Amino acid sequence: MSVGVIGGADGPTAIYVTSSVNWALVIGVTIVIVGGIIAFLRWKKKK
């Protein structure tokens, strides 16, 4: 596993972690998170 930090004093910082990735899990988690955000925004709009 490798960890890299990219950033500067006046800019955004990113942390990159590399290893063998289970892409199905990453895609599934992304879909769940995006779906949750969309559901929250729709719920908030109805209020």
N, C-alpha and C positions, 0 to 999 in steps of 0.2 A: 504494500500500500504506500502511496506517495501523497504528500500534502503540500500544496503550494499556495502562498499568499501573494496576491498581486494588488498593489495599491500605492497611493502616495499620500503626502501630507494634505493635499488640497483636493483629492479626488476620491471616488468610491473605492472600496476595498472588496475584493472577491477572494474567496477561499475555495480552492479546487482540491477535491479528494479523488484519487484514481485507484481503482482496483477492478477486479472482474465484477461486472454489474449484471444483475438479473433484470433485463430490460422489461420483461412482462410485469414485474413488480413495480418498477419505476413508472411505467405507463399507467398501470392500475391506480397507483397512489395519486398520480397527477390528475386522472379523470375524477377521482373522488374529491380531491381538493377543489378543482374547478367547478364541479357540480355543487359542492357545498357553498362556494362563493356566489354562484348564480342563484341558488335557492335563497340565500340570505338577502341578496340584493332585491329579488322579487318580493320577498316577505316584507322587507323594509319599505319598498315602494307602495305596497298596499296599505300600510299604516297611515 
